[in-house]
């Protein structure tokens, strides 16, 4: 049984939503302070159409981050459930994260909005999957023992800072850099790692809105 095609109006709304979210990621990753009108302009939709779907910039940013988290969760679950070569599954997972560019959303937009309880729950679930994947990789003897969840986040976030030339050239350079990091992550490692991995508290603190005072 196939899904019924959307009606003309619903199909247009779906297309507009896709254009808005794609434009929002481009605009806000480049400049988190950009006005929401810039997103409408980049998406090629009227500002009224955007506001009907997202009444405020915070609503739009929240949706963008929620979708990014959902995509990340999908990727880590695929790696965890992969029954093939553990290292190749991990490599595919890391490449998927870099290609989806979800780390850029975290780096640029964490702390700019108030996450919903559902988002916090989704984050906890993703964290549990991350930790399970690390255990699987360690048990297989392919990931160096010192590597923790926070280390992987910092690796992908560091790679997200690469932005040279065209979009395709940037993607190529990011994937090249990833291969260098993967060699450092693979067991047994050439030398012990200095210091300790970032804690869950350190990583989570970034999501507290910056205008919230203790």
C-alpha positions, 0 to 999 in steps of 0.5 A: 500500500502506497501513501496517498500523494499530498493535495496541491496546497499540502504539497506546496506547504511541504515544499515550503517547509523544506526550503525554509529549513534548508535556508535556515540552516545555511543562514543561522549557521553562517550568522546566528544573529541573522533576522528571520526575514533573511531565511524567507529571502533565502528560501524564496518564500513570503515572510507571511508563509514562514510565520504561519509555520514558525511564529518566531525565530526561536521556534524555527531554530528549535525545529532546526536543532530538533531535526538535526538531533533526529538525524544524528540519532538515526545515524548512530542507531544505524551504526550500533545495529550494523552487524558488519565490520565494526570499524567500517560501521563507525567510519560510515557513522562519522562520515554521515555526521560530517556530511549532514553537518549536524555539528555546525548546528550545535556549535552555532545555535546551542544556547540561543533558544530554550530546548523543550523537554522532548528535546532533552529526552531525545538528547539523553536517548542519543547519548545512550546510543553513543555510549553503547556504540563506544562500548561495542567498538571497544569490545571489538578492539577497534577504538582506543580505550581512552576515547569517550563520547565527548571526544567524538563530539569535539572531533566532529565539531572541529571538522565543522569549522573547516569552511574553504572554497565552494560547498563541495570543496568544503565537504571534500576537505572535511571528509579528508580531515575526518580520515586523519582523525579516524587514524588517531581514534583507532586502537591501539593509538600511538601514545596516551592521550593527555588530560581527560575527555569533556564531561557530560556537564561541560557539553550540556552547559552549552545548551543553557540559553545565554540570557538565563542568569543563575 
